[in-house]
């Protein structure tokens, strides 16, 4: 498994459904890039000027909304992940 460093998180990408509510299938070329995912790993946090670690705003298991073109894509065992800086996590979906 991936273990993020510093103020980074690893997110398992959640794909939106491929069919609209009206039953129309969306082709791959027309799909938007996914922007939400489940946090699967969290780094220790950023070290501030005093040498102390700042706490992370998210925890493993939470679902987050992230910036559209943020992070680095990684595929492991057929599963798509993104490594994001905590600043690219925009909101927690409850």
matplotlib code that plots the C-alpha trace (Angstrom):
import matplotlib.pyplot as plt

x = [0.0, 1.0, 2.1, 2.0, 4.7, 4.2, 0.9, -0.2, -3.1, -3.9, -7.4, -9.2, -11.0, -14.8, -16.1, -19.5, -22.1, -21.9, -25.7, -27.9, -31.1, -33.0, -31.2, -28.7, -25.2, -22.4, -19.5, -16.0, -15.0, -17.8, -17.2, -15.9, -12.7, -13.7, -13.4, -14.3, -12.7, -12.3, -9.2, -7.2, -4.0, -2.9, 0.6, 1.9, 1.2, 3.3, 6.1, 5.5, 8.2, 8.4, 9.2, 5.8, 3.5, 0.3, -2.7, -4.3, -7.9, -9.0, -9.0, -8.9, -12.4, -13.7, -14.9, -13.5, -14.1, -10.8, -9.6, -10.3, -6.7, -4.9, -2.6, -0.7, -2.6, -1.4, -2.8, -2.1, -3.7, -6.2, -7.4, -7.1, -5.6, -4.6, -1.9, -3.0, -1.6, -4.0, -4.5, -6.1, -8.8, -11.7, -14.3, -15.4, -18.6, -20.8]
y = [0.0, 3.6, 5.6, 9.4, 11.7, 15.1, 16.8, 14.4, 12.0, 8.9, 8.8, 5.9, 7.4, 7.0, 6.9, 8.3, 6.1, 5.5, 5.9, 8.9, 8.8, 8.6, 5.5, 7.0, 5.5, 8.1, 7.3, 7.3, 10.4, 12.5, 11.7, 14.3, 13.6, 12.2, 14.6, 12.6, 9.7, 7.8, 8.6, 5.4, 6.9, 10.1, 11.6, 12.8, 16.4, 19.5, 20.7, 24.3, 27.0, 25.9, 22.3, 21.0, 18.8, 20.4, 18.1, 16.8, 17.9, 14.5, 11.0, 7.5, 6.4, 9.9, 10.8, 14.0, 16.3, 17.4, 19.9, 18.6, 18.5, 18.0, 15.3, 12.4, 9.4, 5.9, 2.6, -0.4, -3.9, -2.5, 0.2, 3.9, 6.2, 9.8, 11.2, 14.7, 17.6, 18.3, 21.8, 20.1, 18.5, 21.0, 19.4, 16.4, 14.8, 13.7]
z = [0.0, -0.5, 2.5, 1.8, 3.0, 4.8, 4.0, 1.3, 1.2, -0.9, -2.3, -4.0, -7.0, -7.0, -10.6, -11.3, -12.8, -16.6, -17.0, -16.5, -14.5, -17.8, -18.8, -21.3, -21.2, -21.2, -23.6, -22.2, -24.3, -22.8, -19.1, -16.7, -14.7, -11.3, -8.5, -5.4, -3.6, -0.4, 1.7, 2.2, 3.7, 5.4, 5.8, 9.2, 8.4, 7.4, 9.8, 10.7, 11.4, 15.1, 14.1, 15.1, 12.9, 12.0, 12.2, 9.0, 8.3, 6.9, 8.2, 6.6, 5.5, 4.7, 1.2, -0.1, -3.1, -4.7, -7.4, -10.9, -12.2, -8.9, -7.7, -9.3, -10.7, -9.6, -10.6, -8.3, -8.7, -11.1, -8.7, -9.5, -6.7, -6.5, -4.4, -3.4, -1.3, 1.5, 0.0, -3.0, -0.9, -1.1, 1.1, 3.1, 1.8, 4.6]

ax = plt.figure().add_subplot(projection="3d")
ax.plot(x, y, z, "-o")
ax.set_aspect("equal")
plt.show()
